[in-house]
């Protein structure tokens, strides 16, 4: 009986619970899965960002380079903060590999773009369909990860209701709004 009570006391209520109780090990696995899903969407998207950048020329290249520099910086900060928030086992290579993968995907996309820029025109029907389809897949992954896995966890979890009260909750919502507004300006500018 003492063991059962001890195990139950270590279980925590997390996330948008709906009565679900997760143990610390289950919560850890959930955090890793959320982070991996976010990273997969970002990595997939970053390859196509690199491809687009490598086939751009002239004034379009400069504008796109500036927009991508800001975009990748803030995207990297968001992903890095999620990776850092997970308690990894001592000496684990996984967070390092995740950071390395993020840093390499845009240059890999640029290499692919440079290697294939003579095979198809990005302005051709095939090029537009290919890039549009891949961007739709990656944006779907990113929207799901952002809204369901990240924002819902940050704003609707039991812990957030204890921490974010009153003005803090309003302030957090305003920060999310201004962050989205800023990213939309970067997107409209590019």
N, CA, C and O of each residue as an XYZ file, in Angstrom:
760
protein
N       0.818     -1.198      0.000
C       0.000      0.000      0.000
C       0.864      1.266      0.000
O       0.541      2.243     -0.676
N       1.970      1.244      0.765
C       2.849      2.418      0.817
C       3.468      2.696     -0.544
O       3.617      3.852     -0.941
N       3.832      1.617     -1.268
C       4.421      1.794     -2.600
C       3.401      2.417     -3.548
O       3.738      3.306     -4.330
N       2.150      1.950     -3.479
C       1.109      2.473     -4.353
C       0.845      3.954     -4.069
O       0.686      4.744     -5.000
N       0.798      4.327     -2.806
C       0.584      5.723     -2.435
C       1.742      6.578     -2.920
O       1.533      7.691     -3.403
N       2.987      6.057     -2.793
C       4.165      6.794     -3.247
C       4.116      7.015     -4.756
O       4.412      8.112     -5.230
N       3.742      5.973     -5.523
C       3.652      6.104     -6.979
C       2.575      7.108     -7.363
O       2.758      7.897     -8.290
N       1.448      7.078     -6.651
C       0.373      8.008     -6.960
C       0.760      9.444     -6.618
O       0.346     10.377     -7.307
N       1.544      9.630     -5.570
C       1.944     10.986     -5.202
C       2.955     11.560     -6.178
O       3.090     12.779     -6.288
N       3.681     10.674     -6.902
C       4.629     11.158     -7.899
C       3.941     11.473     -9.216
O       4.507     12.177    -10.053
N       2.742     10.972     -9.414
C       2.001     11.282    -10.634
C       1.545     12.732    -10.560
O       1.163     13.228     -9.500
N       1.592     13.394    -11.698
C       1.221     14.805    -11.729
C       0.137     15.021    -12.769
O       0.062     14.302    -13.765
N      -0.683     15.998    -12.532
C      -1.688     16.380    -13.507
C      -1.067     17.440    -14.391
O      -0.580     18.458    -13.900
N      -1.083     17.204    -15.702
C      -0.402     18.108    -16.623
C      -1.272     18.397    -17.821
O      -2.262     17.715    -18.085
N      -0.868     19.443    -18.549
C      -1.464     19.742    -19.842
C      -2.948     20.023    -19.759
O      -3.487     20.353    -18.703
N      -3.586     19.884    -20.899
C      -5.026     20.010    -20.978
C      -5.533     18.646    -20.571
O      -5.703     17.771    -21.420
N      -5.779     18.448    -19.295
C      -5.853     17.121    -18.716
C      -7.133     16.364    -19.014
O      -7.073     15.196    -19.399
N      -8.249     16.971    -18.855
C      -9.524     16.269    -18.983
C      -9.528     15.023    -18.104
O     -10.051     13.980    -18.497
N      -8.940     15.140    -16.907
C      -8.931     14.038    -15.963
C      -7.802     13.047    -16.148
O      -7.762     12.040    -15.441
N      -6.890     13.287    -17.063
C      -5.787     12.361    -17.306
C      -4.641     12.718    -16.375
O      -4.256     13.881    -16.258
N      -4.101     11.699    -15.713
C      -2.972     11.899    -14.816
C      -1.764     11.198    -15.421
O      -1.817     10.007    -15.728
N      -0.671     11.945    -15.593
C       0.554     11.392    -16.157
C       1.619     11.297    -15.083
O       1.734     12.164    -14.217
N       2.394     10.231    -15.156
C       3.541     10.108    -14.266
C       4.650     11.009    -14.799
O       4.581     11.440    -15.950
N       5.659     11.303    -14.003
C       6.774     12.112    -14.512
C       7.436     11.502    -15.750
O       7.844     12.232    -16.652
N       7.545     10.177    -15.802
C       8.146      9.529    -16.977
C       7.273      9.733    -18.212
O       7.790      9.984    -19.300
N       5.962      9.629    -18.053
C       5.054      9.854    -19.174
C       5.093     11.310    -19.621
O       5.054     11.591    -20.819
N       5.167     12.236    -18.669
C       5.259     13.652    -19.010
C       6.546     13.927    -19.772
O       6.553     14.702    -20.728
N       7.636     13.295    -19.348
C       8.924     13.469    -20.025
C       8.833     12.981    -21.477
O       9.314     13.651    -22.391
N       8.220     11.822    -21.681
C       8.048     11.295    -23.037
C       7.157     12.215    -23.871
O       7.410     12.426    -25.057
N       6.120     12.758    -23.250
C       5.231     13.691    -23.949
C       5.996     14.940    -24.373
O       5.839     15.414    -25.498
N       6.825     15.474    -23.474
C       7.622     16.659    -23.795
C       8.573     16.390    -24.954
O       8.725     17.225    -25.845
N       9.214     15.221    -24.942
C      10.138     14.864    -26.026
C       9.378     14.742    -27.341
O       9.838     15.241    -28.368
N       8.226     14.086    -27.323
C       7.430     13.922    -28.543
C       6.974     15.273    -29.092
O       7.021     15.490    -30.303
N       6.537     16.179    -28.227
C       6.130     17.511    -28.675
C       7.298     18.250    -29.312
O       7.145     18.894    -30.350
N       8.454     18.154    -28.691
C       9.641     18.834    -29.212
C      10.065     18.234    -30.553
O      10.442     18.960    -31.472
N      10.002     16.910    -30.657
C      10.370     16.250    -31.916
C       9.415     16.633    -33.041
O       9.839     16.851    -34.176
N       8.129     16.712    -32.721
C       7.158     17.078    -33.743
C       7.387     18.503    -34.232
O       7.303     18.780    -35.429
N       7.672     19.393    -33.306
C       7.991     20.766    -33.677
C       9.241     20.793    -34.546
O       9.281     21.495    -35.557
N      10.252     20.038    -34.161
C      11.495     20.047    -34.930
C      11.302     19.467    -36.328
O      11.858     19.997    -37.291
N      10.534     18.400    -36.457
C      10.300     17.821    -37.786
C       9.647     18.852    -38.703
O      10.057     19.004    -39.854
N       8.643     19.554    -38.207
C       8.004     20.591    -39.018
C       8.969     21.696    -39.400
O       8.971     22.157    -40.542
N       9.793     22.124    -38.446
C      10.763     23.189    -38.713
C      11.826     22.724    -39.693
O      12.190     23.467    -40.605
N      12.333     21.502    -39.521
C      13.385     21.001    -40.410
C      12.873     20.865    -41.838
O      13.549     21.256    -42.789
N      11.683     20.311    -41.979
C      11.089     20.139    -43.303
C      10.932     21.499    -43.976
O      11.251     21.662    -45.153
N      10.440     22.458    -43.222
C      10.235     23.819    -43.717
C      11.573     24.481    -44.072
O      11.671     25.181    -45.080
N      12.595     24.261    -43.251
C      13.897     24.907    -43.458
C      14.580     24.449    -44.739
O      15.291     25.228    -45.372
N      14.373     23.200    -45.125
C      14.952     22.720    -46.385
C      14.397     23.540    -47.544
O      15.148     23.943    -48.432
N      13.106     23.786    -47.544
C      12.494     24.538    -48.640
C      12.817     26.024    -48.567
O      12.862     26.701    -49.594
N      13.040     26.533    -47.368
C      13.515     27.913    -47.247
C      14.878     28.033    -47.915
O      15.129     28.972    -48.670
N      15.757     27.071    -47.630
C      17.087     27.076    -48.243
C      17.027     26.958    -49.754
O      17.763     27.644    -50.464
N      16.148     26.086    -50.252
C      16.006     25.932    -51.704
C      15.521     27.232    -52.338
O      16.029     27.642    -53.382
N      14.552     27.875    -51.720
C      14.025     29.135    -52.244
C      15.098     30.209    -52.252
O      15.224     30.962    -53.218
N      15.866     30.279    -51.185
C      16.917     31.287    -51.088
C      17.986     31.085    -52.152
O      18.492     32.054    -52.717
N      18.331     29.836    -52.428
C      19.429     29.576    -53.369
C      19.066     29.870    -54.819
O      19.960     30.086    -55.637
N      17.789     29.883    -55.156
C      17.412     30.173    -56.544
C      16.950     31.616    -56.730
O      16.590     32.016    -57.837
N      16.960     32.399    -55.649
C      16.580     33.813    -55.747
C      17.759     34.631    -56.239
O      18.914     34.302    -55.969
N      17.457     35.702    -56.967
C      18.516     36.568    -57.495
C      18.138     38.036    -57.297
O      16.968     38.378    -57.125
N      19.155     38.888    -57.325
C      18.950     40.335    -57.307
C      18.319     40.855    -56.036
O      18.625     40.404    -54.933
N      17.421     41.824    -56.218
C      16.753     42.491    -55.096
C      15.920     41.497    -54.281
O      15.844     41.598    -53.057
N      15.298     40.540    -54.969
C      14.491     39.521    -54.295
C      15.342     38.721    -53.308
O      14.877     38.375    -52.222
N      16.587     38.428    -53.686
C      17.490     37.677    -52.810
C      17.777     38.444    -51.526
O      17.745     37.866    -50.440
N      18.057     39.737    -51.641
C      18.393     40.548    -50.464
C      17.216     40.607    -49.496
O      17.390     40.422    -48.292
N      16.031     40.860    -50.015
C      14.836     40.931    -49.171
C      14.586     39.583    -48.508
O      14.316     39.513    -47.309
N      14.677     38.518    -49.292
C      14.443     37.180    -48.759
C      15.495     36.807    -47.718
O      15.169     36.184    -46.708
N      16.739     37.176    -47.949
C      17.811     36.875    -47.001
C      17.568     37.562    -45.655
O      17.743     36.945    -44.604
N      17.172     38.817    -45.684
C      16.896     39.542    -44.436
C      15.709     38.918    -43.705
O      15.764     38.701    -42.494
N      14.641     38.630    -44.440
C      13.458     38.030    -43.819
C      13.781     36.658    -43.236
O      13.352     36.334    -42.129
N      14.532     35.858    -43.974
C      14.877     34.519    -43.501
C      15.809     34.586    -42.301
O      15.707     33.756    -41.397
N      16.710     35.553    -42.276
C      17.610     35.686    -41.124
C      16.810     35.921    -39.840
O      17.074     35.289    -38.817
N      15.835     36.829    -39.897
C      14.990     37.064    -38.723
C      14.145     35.834    -38.403
O      14.050     35.415    -37.249
N      13.539     35.270    -39.429
C      12.659     34.119    -39.254
C      13.409     32.951    -38.619
O      12.943     32.364    -37.643
N      14.562     32.620    -39.174
C      15.334     31.488    -38.665
C      15.853     31.757    -37.253
O      15.934     30.838    -36.438
N      16.200     32.999    -36.961
C      16.685     33.332    -35.616
C      15.608     33.076    -34.573
O      15.858     32.412    -33.567
N      14.416     33.600    -34.809
C      13.350     33.429    -33.826
C      12.833     31.994    -33.792
O      12.456     31.494    -32.733
N      12.815     31.339    -34.933
C      12.428     29.937    -34.972
C      13.431     29.100    -34.178
O      13.042     28.200    -33.434
N      14.712     29.398    -34.337
C      15.756     28.689    -33.596
C      15.664     28.933    -32.100
O      15.879     28.017    -31.305
N      15.345     30.169    -31.709
C      15.163     30.462    -30.283
C      13.982     29.681    -29.706
O      14.066     29.155    -28.596
N      12.896     29.606    -30.451
C      11.722     28.868    -29.979
C      12.039     27.383    -29.827
O      11.716     26.772    -28.808
N      12.669     26.811    -30.839
C      13.017     25.396    -30.772
C      14.057     25.147    -29.685
O      13.946     24.182    -28.929
N      15.058     26.006    -29.605
C      16.094     25.847    -28.588
C      15.547     25.923    -27.176
O      15.996     25.190    -26.294
N      14.575     26.808    -26.950
C      13.991     26.902    -25.609
C      13.212     25.641    -25.265
O      13.199     25.215    -24.110
N      12.564     25.041    -26.256
C      11.849     23.782    -26.009
C      12.831     22.641    -25.744
O      12.600     21.817    -24.859
N      13.908     22.591    -26.496
C      14.917     21.548    -26.271
C      15.530     21.718    -24.885
O      15.735     20.737    -24.170
N      15.822     22.957    -24.506
C      16.457     23.223    -23.210
C      15.517     22.971    -22.036
O      15.980     22.705    -20.927
N      14.215     23.049    -22.254
C      13.270     22.862    -21.150
C      13.096     21.395    -20.766
O      12.511     21.091    -19.726
N      13.593     20.495    -21.589
C      13.475     19.063    -21.302
C      14.681     18.631    -20.477
O      15.814     19.005    -20.779
N      14.435     17.848    -19.440
C      15.550     17.343    -18.632
C      16.083     16.070    -19.295
O      15.489     14.996    -19.190
N      17.208     16.220    -19.972
C      17.822     15.111    -20.693
C      18.725     14.321    -19.755
O      19.255     14.880    -18.795
N      18.908     13.026    -20.018
C      19.848     12.251    -19.201
C      21.265     12.810    -19.335
O      21.625     13.375    -20.368
N      22.052     12.648    -18.292
C      23.434     13.125    -18.284
C      24.197     12.544    -19.473
O      24.188     11.331    -19.684
N      24.849     13.395    -20.242
C      25.656     12.957    -21.378
C      24.856     12.590    -22.617
O      25.410     12.008    -23.550
N      23.566     12.915    -22.651
C      22.729     12.587    -23.805
C      23.150     13.400    -25.024
O      23.378     14.606    -24.934
N      23.247     12.728    -26.150
C      23.595     13.404    -27.399
C      22.370     13.948    -28.130
O      22.508     14.769    -29.037
N      21.189     13.506    -27.750
C      19.977     13.884    -28.479
C      19.763     15.394    -28.579
O      19.469     15.869    -29.676
N      19.891     16.183    -27.502
C      19.684     17.628    -27.682
C      20.729     18.249    -28.596
O      20.428     19.182    -29.341
N      21.943     17.746    -28.546
C      22.999     18.264    -29.422
C      22.703     17.924    -30.878
O      22.911     18.748    -31.769
N      22.218     16.708    -31.114
C      21.887     16.297    -32.480
C      20.695     17.096    -33.016
O      20.645     17.430    -34.200
N      19.747     17.395    -32.142
C      18.597     18.194    -32.564
C      19.035     19.607    -32.948
O      18.563     20.159    -33.942
N      19.931     20.185    -32.162
C      20.443     21.523    -32.482
C      21.261     21.494    -33.768
O      21.157     22.404    -34.590
N      22.069     20.460    -33.945
C      22.876     20.324    -35.159
C      21.980     20.169    -36.390
O      22.238     20.769    -37.434
N      20.932     19.364    -36.260
C      20.005     19.175    -37.384
C      19.367     20.499    -37.783
O      19.222     20.787    -38.971
N      18.985     21.306    -36.797
C      18.384     22.601    -37.117
C      19.375     23.495    -37.853
O      19.018     24.161    -38.825
N      20.597     23.505    -37.393
C      21.608     24.359    -38.013
C      22.003     23.938    -39.411
O      22.499     24.756    -40.187
N      21.791     22.674    -39.748
C      22.239     22.158    -41.050
C      21.167     22.150    -42.130
O      21.502     22.109    -43.314
N      19.903     22.189    -41.767
C      18.870     21.964    -42.780
C      18.736     23.085    -43.801
O      18.532     22.804    -44.982
N      18.841     24.331    -43.394
C      18.749     25.411    -44.382
C      19.921     25.363    -45.354
O      19.700     25.492    -46.558
N      21.168     25.181    -44.888
C      22.265     25.024    -45.850
C      22.110     23.793    -46.748
O      22.494     23.831    -47.917
N      21.554     22.710    -46.216
C      21.295     21.530    -47.053
C      20.267     21.889    -48.124
O      20.417     21.501    -49.282
N      19.232     22.622    -47.745
C      18.241     23.086    -48.718
C      18.863     23.978    -49.774
O      18.500     23.906    -50.948
N      19.807     24.826    -49.359
C      20.499     25.679    -50.328
C      21.313     24.828    -51.297
O      21.332     25.105    -52.496
N      21.978     23.805    -50.793
C      22.758     22.919    -51.664
C      21.847     22.196    -52.650
O      22.185     22.062    -53.826
N      20.702     21.733    -52.180
C      19.743     21.073    -53.075
C      19.248     22.062    -54.126
O      19.149     21.724    -55.306
N      18.941     23.277    -53.698
C      18.481     24.302    -54.642
C      19.522     24.620    -55.696
O      19.195     24.757    -56.875
N      20.785     24.741    -55.277
C      21.855     25.015    -56.242
C      22.066     23.843    -57.191
O      22.338     24.040    -58.375
N      21.941     22.617    -56.671
C      22.143     21.433    -57.507
C      21.005     21.232    -58.501
O      21.220     20.695    -59.588
N      19.812     21.652    -58.143
C      18.650     21.389    -59.004
C      18.124     22.622    -59.722
O      17.104     22.539    -60.407
N      18.787     23.757    -59.587
C      18.211     24.978    -60.154
C      18.120     24.944    -61.674
O      17.347     25.706    -62.256
N      18.880     24.091    -62.324
C      18.774     23.984    -63.787
C      17.783     22.911    -64.225
O      17.404     22.851    -65.394
N      17.364     22.063    -63.284
C      16.436     20.989    -63.620
C      14.991     21.473    -63.707
O      14.183     20.922    -64.454
N      14.685     22.487    -62.950
C      13.328     23.039    -63.002
C      13.387     24.516    -62.668
O      14.319     24.989    -62.018
N      12.393     25.219    -63.115
C      12.292     26.643    -62.805
C      11.352     26.804    -61.615
O      10.247     26.260    -61.625
N      11.775     27.546    -60.586
C      10.883     27.732    -59.445
C       9.586     28.452    -59.817
O       8.597     28.364    -59.090
N       9.588     29.162    -60.945
C       8.386     29.866    -61.388
C       7.528     29.031    -62.333
O       6.455     29.468    -62.748
N       8.003     27.817    -62.679
C       7.221     26.954    -63.565
C       6.046     26.353    -62.795
O       5.996     26.411    -61.567
N       5.115     25.784    -63.530
C       3.952     25.164    -62.895
C       4.389     24.036    -61.967
O       3.904     23.937    -60.840
N       5.307     23.181    -62.436
C       5.800     22.075    -61.617
C       6.504     22.587    -60.362
O       6.281     22.072    -59.266
N       7.352     23.599    -60.524
C       8.080     24.160    -59.386
C       7.150     24.749    -58.344
O       7.343     24.552    -57.144
N       6.138     25.473    -58.806
C       5.184     26.079    -57.879
C       4.354     25.024    -57.153
O       4.091     25.151    -55.957
N       3.942     23.980    -57.880
C       3.172     22.903    -57.247
C       4.027     22.159    -56.230
O       3.561     21.854    -55.132
N       5.279     21.863    -56.587
C       6.178     21.150    -55.682
C       6.418     21.950    -54.404
O       6.234     21.432    -53.302
N       6.823     23.190    -54.547
C       7.112     24.023    -53.377
C       5.835     24.282    -52.574
O       5.865     24.257    -51.343
N       4.729     24.527    -53.250
C       3.466     24.756    -52.549
C       3.019     23.549    -51.748
O       2.563     23.688    -50.613
N       3.145     22.361    -52.333
C       2.767     21.138    -51.622
C       3.646     20.916    -50.404
O       3.145     20.626    -49.318
N       4.944     21.051    -50.577
C       5.867     20.842    -49.461
C       5.686     21.908    -48.378
O       5.771     21.599    -47.190
N       5.441     23.144    -48.772
C       5.185     24.194    -47.783
C       3.868     23.950    -47.046
O       3.758     24.250    -45.857
N       2.872     23.409    -47.745
C       1.599     23.104    -47.094
C       1.776     22.012    -46.046
O       1.213     22.098    -44.954
N       2.556     20.988    -46.375
C       2.814     19.912    -45.411
C       3.563     20.453    -44.200
O       3.180     20.197    -43.059
N       4.632     21.203    -44.455
C       5.416     21.707    -43.323
C       4.633     22.732    -42.511
O       4.747     22.761    -41.286
N       3.840     23.574    -43.171
C       3.062     24.549    -42.402
C       1.974     23.857    -41.589
O       1.656     24.299    -40.485
N       1.405     22.789    -42.113
C       0.434     22.021    -41.332
C       1.057     21.436    -40.078
O       0.465     21.491    -39.000
N       2.257     20.873    -40.219
C       2.966     20.353    -39.049
C       3.270     21.464    -38.052
O       3.108     21.284    -36.845
N       3.711     22.613    -38.561
C       4.071     23.720    -37.675
C       2.849     24.318    -36.979
O       2.910     24.637    -35.791
N       1.747     24.472    -37.701
C       0.535     25.025    -37.089
C       0.010     24.074    -36.020
O      -0.385     24.510    -34.938
N       0.005     22.774    -36.320
C      -0.440     21.799    -35.325
C       0.449     21.851    -34.091
O      -0.044     21.912    -32.965
N       1.766     21.827    -34.308
C       2.694     21.855    -33.171
C       2.535     23.140    -32.370
O       2.556     23.113    -31.139
N       2.377     24.264    -33.061
C       2.279     25.547    -32.359
C       0.980     25.672    -31.573
O       0.999     26.039    -30.398
N      -0.135     25.373    -32.205
C      -1.421     25.598    -31.553
C      -1.806     24.498    -30.575
O      -2.278     24.783    -29.475
N      -1.612     23.258    -30.963
C      -2.076     22.143    -30.143
C      -1.046     21.747    -29.098
O      -1.379     21.565    -27.927
N       0.198     21.614    -29.518
C       1.222     21.119    -28.607
C       1.822     22.210    -27.729
O       2.087     21.965    -26.552
N       2.042     23.400    -28.264
C       2.772     24.421    -27.517
C       1.852     25.421    -26.830
O       1.860     25.523    -25.603
N       1.061     26.161    -27.601
C       0.218     27.194    -26.990
C      -0.836     26.606    -26.058
O      -1.089     27.153    -24.984
N      -1.444     25.506    -26.457
C      -2.442     24.890    -25.581
C      -1.794     24.455    -24.276
O      -2.367     24.633    -23.201
N      -0.611     23.889    -24.370
C       0.111     23.466    -23.162
C       0.489     24.669    -22.305
O       0.377     24.623    -21.080
N       0.933     25.737    -22.944
C       1.388     26.913    -22.200
C       0.251     27.729    -21.594
O       0.444     28.379    -20.567
N      -0.926     27.708    -22.208
C      -2.005     28.565    -21.736
C      -3.166     27.814    -21.089
O      -3.937     28.414    -20.341
N      -3.307     26.529    -21.355
C      -4.470     25.810    -20.842
C      -4.137     24.751    -19.804
O      -5.044     24.112    -19.271
N      -2.871     24.549    -19.508
C      -2.504     23.520    -18.531
C      -2.853     23.986    -17.120
O      -3.018     25.178    -16.862
N      -2.960     23.021    -16.219
C      -3.239     23.352    -14.822
C      -2.154     24.253    -14.249
O      -2.444     25.172    -13.484
N      -0.905     23.991    -14.620
C       0.212     24.792    -14.123
C       0.103     26.243    -14.595
O       0.372     27.171    -13.832
N      -0.294     26.433    -15.860
C      -0.396     27.809    -16.365
C      -1.511     28.576    -15.663
O      -1.409     29.789    -15.483
N      -2.568     27.884    -15.269
C      -3.652     28.569    -14.556
C      -3.204     29.006    -13.170
O      -3.737     29.967    -12.616
N      -2.211     28.293    -12.601
C      -1.673     28.708    -11.304
C      -0.682     29.858    -11.468
O      -0.652     30.774    -10.646
N       0.128     29.812    -12.526
C       1.205     30.792    -12.707
C       0.700     32.071    -13.375
O       0.986     33.175    -12.911
N      -0.054     31.916    -14.468
C      -0.518     33.077    -15.241
C      -1.905     33.498    -14.773
O      -2.917     32.967    -15.232
N      -1.937     34.446    -13.866
C      -3.214     34.942    -13.349
C      -3.330     36.431    -13.646
O      -2.342     37.165    -13.606
N      -4.536     36.860    -13.942
C      -4.820     38.283    -14.107
C      -3.974     38.957    -15.170
O      -4.003     38.580    -16.341
N      -3.218     39.961    -14.743
C      -2.417     40.749    -15.680
C      -1.340     39.918    -16.365
O      -1.010     40.161    -17.526
N      -0.798     38.946    -15.656
C       0.236     38.100    -16.272
C      -0.329     37.345    -17.473
O       0.341     37.220    -18.498
N      -1.548     36.847    -17.353
C      -2.172     36.118    -18.461
C      -2.439     37.062    -19.631
O      -2.184     36.705    -20.781
N      -2.946     38.256    -19.353
C      -3.192     39.248    -20.406
C      -1.874     39.621    -21.079
O      -1.802     39.702    -22.305
N      -0.842     39.845    -20.284
C       0.480     40.195    -20.809
C       1.019     39.068    -21.697
O       1.561     39.335    -22.770
N       0.876     37.819    -21.262
C       1.343     36.681    -22.057
C       0.582     36.594    -23.379
O       1.180     36.331    -24.423
N      -0.719     36.810    -23.340
C      -1.517     36.787    -24.576
C      -1.107     37.914    -25.518
O      -1.028     37.714    -26.730
N      -0.848     39.088    -24.969
C      -0.394     40.209    -25.799
C       0.966     39.913    -26.432
O       1.197     40.255    -27.591
N       1.851     39.290    -25.689
C       3.154     38.934    -26.249
C       3.012     37.943    -27.404
O       3.702     38.064    -28.417
N       2.120     36.967    -27.254
C       1.876     36.022    -28.349
C       1.320     36.769    -29.558
O       1.751     36.531    -30.686
N       0.364     37.670    -29.327
C      -0.215     38.446    -30.422
C       0.848     39.272    -31.136
O       0.928     39.243    -32.364
N       1.667     40.009    -30.382
C       2.686     40.857    -31.012
C       3.760     40.024    -31.704
O       4.309     40.449    -32.721
N       4.064     38.852    -31.171
C       4.997     37.958    -31.852
C       4.444     37.497    -33.190
O       5.157     37.493    -34.194
N       3.168     37.107    -33.205
C       2.533     36.688    -34.456
C       2.427     37.858    -35.428
O       2.635     37.693    -36.630
N       2.104     39.031    -34.910
C       2.015     40.223    -35.753
C       3.373     40.547    -36.371
O       3.462     40.853    -37.560
N       4.421     40.480    -35.565
C       5.775     40.742    -36.074
C       6.186     39.750    -37.142
O       6.781     40.131    -38.150
N       5.874     38.478    -36.932
C       6.217     37.474    -37.941
C       5.400     37.678    -39.215
O       5.899     37.433    -40.313
N       4.153     38.122    -39.080
C       3.351     38.375    -40.284
C       3.900     39.565    -41.061
O       3.836     39.581    -42.290
N       4.439     40.562    -40.362
C       5.079     41.683    -41.056
C       6.305     41.216    -41.828
O       6.525     41.628    -42.967
N       7.098     40.355    -41.203
C       8.272     39.808    -41.891
C       7.820     39.015    -43.110
O       8.423     39.117    -44.178
N       6.750     38.216    -42.952
C       6.235     37.436    -44.077
C       5.678     38.311    -45.188
O       5.881     38.016    -46.366
N       4.983     39.376    -44.832
C       4.429     40.284    -45.841
C       5.533     41.063    -46.536
O       5.432     41.363    -47.726
N       6.581     41.391    -45.799
C       7.693     42.152    -46.364
C       8.486     41.299    -47.342
O       8.969     41.795    -48.360
N       8.619     40.020    -47.031
C       9.389     39.130    -47.912
C       8.512     38.725    -49.060
O       8.947     37.975    -49.934
